[in-house]
Amino acid sequence: MSLIFDHIAGLNSARPWGRVLDAGTGINSLRWLRGLPADELTAVTGADLMVRRIRDALGPSPANEKIVTGNWADPDFLSGKRFDTVVADYLIGAIDGFAPYFQDEMIGRLRQLTAGRLYLVGLEPYVVEKPGTPAGEIVFRIGRLRDTFLLLSGQKPYREFPLVWVEKQLAAAGFSIVATKRFPIRYRARFVNAQLDMCVNRLHLVPDDLRSALAAHVETLRAQALALETRLDGLRCGFDYVITAEPC
Ligand SMILES: C[S@@+](CC[C@H](N)C(=O)[O-])C[C@H]1O[C@@H](n2cnc3c(N)ncnc32)[C@H](O)[C@@H]1O
């Protein structure tokens, strides 16, 4: 189990899980939630492809679980449903791909959905300002290059939101914050390769006259980043966060 899921399990140890909503499901959150004593588990995704990936990785749903495809921007989707425990695991950063500019309203929807407690996991944006350390700078360059490829190939980058922005929106939506914790990130070679492979896989979609220069740039950056990752024993940069909140 990850540090973040351990942390949430610890925070929840004195209360029952009850009816649980995984509001932005994926293989990691659902694998973890399946191991908990929930009465019912509803897992939501915006993509049928995610449902197939989950079934391939985790097998069929147990009797108390439903995986539902829909869009939180649709006011009729799961309208009127309330859950004892809501987990929003990297949901806010993924909203732009399904419902652009809906992030603040999504927090309002989470308020309607939460009868008991919300655990919101997010990534502090790191592709914003140039960081002051060699590790931070190379992670920043990787993030910017990945986003460039997504934009040049007509796709949308993730849009992460800062911890303080999310806290403000939660308060405005009628939540009180129970706890907040930051988890510093140490990026490994796997991250470097996954992000840069994402670029390589999109080379055929970028304009012809940029292709060979961008391909060379990706491999130069990969070599630099992997060498630094080895030298520094990982690339320390930024943090994930968990916000625990309850309706006021
Ligand atoms: C980055 S993934 C979450 C990661 C996941 N919890 C895991 O285990 O790795 C984001 C999830 O939120 C879903 N999502 C994003 N925006 C959505 C929307 N507007 N409506 C419904 N689902 C949405 C995506 O389809 C995806 O299932």
The ligand as a MOL file (V3000), in Angstrom:
LIG
                    3D

  0  0  0     0  0            999 V3000
M  V30 BEGIN CTAB
M  V30 COUNTS 27 29 0 0 0
M  V30 BEGIN ATOM
M  V30 1 C -5.8290 10.4400 -12.8310 0
M  V30 2 S -7.1820 9.3360 -12.7650 0 CHG=1
M  V30 3 C -7.2630 8.9430 -11.0700 0
M  V30 4 C -6.1710 8.0360 -10.5880 0
M  V30 5 C -6.7080 6.8990 -9.8240 0
M  V30 6 N -7.4190 7.2250 -8.5960 0
M  V30 7 C -5.6650 5.8240 -9.5980 0
M  V30 8 O -5.9920 4.8890 -8.9270 0
M  V30 9 O -4.5600 5.8930 -10.1410 0 CHG=-1
M  V30 10 C -8.5950 10.3980 -12.8580 0
M  V30 11 C -9.9150 9.6920 -12.8750 0
M  V30 12 O -10.9320 10.6850 -12.7730 0
M  V30 13 C -11.8690 10.4890 -13.8320 0
M  V30 14 N -12.4670 11.7730 -14.1820 0
M  V30 15 C -11.8450 12.9370 -14.4600 0
M  V30 16 N -12.7360 13.8980 -14.7570 0
M  V30 17 C -13.9690 13.3140 -14.6660 0
M  V30 18 C -15.3000 13.7840 -14.8500 0
M  V30 19 N -15.5430 15.0370 -15.2140 0
M  V30 20 N -16.3200 12.9290 -14.6550 0
M  V30 21 C -16.0780 11.6380 -14.2710 0
M  V30 22 N -14.8370 11.1290 -14.0770 0
M  V30 23 C -13.7860 11.9670 -14.2760 0
M  V30 24 C -11.0150 9.8970 -14.9480 0
M  V30 25 O -11.8090 9.2760 -15.9280 0
M  V30 26 C -10.1750 8.9150 -14.1480 0
M  V30 27 O -10.9150 7.7520 -13.8880 0
M  V30 END ATOM
M  V30 BEGIN BOND
M  V30 1 1 1 2
M  V30 2 1 2 3
M  V30 3 1 2 10
M  V30 4 1 3 4
M  V30 5 1 4 5
M  V30 6 1 5 6
M  V30 7 1 5 7
M  V30 8 2 7 8
M  V30 9 1 7 9
M  V30 10 1 10 11
M  V30 11 1 11 12
M  V30 12 1 11 26
M  V30 13 1 12 13
M  V30 14 1 13 14
M  V30 15 1 13 24
M  V30 16 1 14 15
M  V30 17 1 14 23
M  V30 18 2 15 16
M  V30 19 1 16 17
M  V30 20 1 17 18
M  V30 21 2 17 23
M  V30 22 1 18 19
M  V30 23 2 18 20
M  V30 24 1 20 21
M  V30 25 2 21 22
M  V30 26 1 22 23
M  V30 27 1 24 25
M  V30 28 1 24 26
M  V30 29 1 26 27
M  V30 END BOND
M  V30 END CTAB
M  END
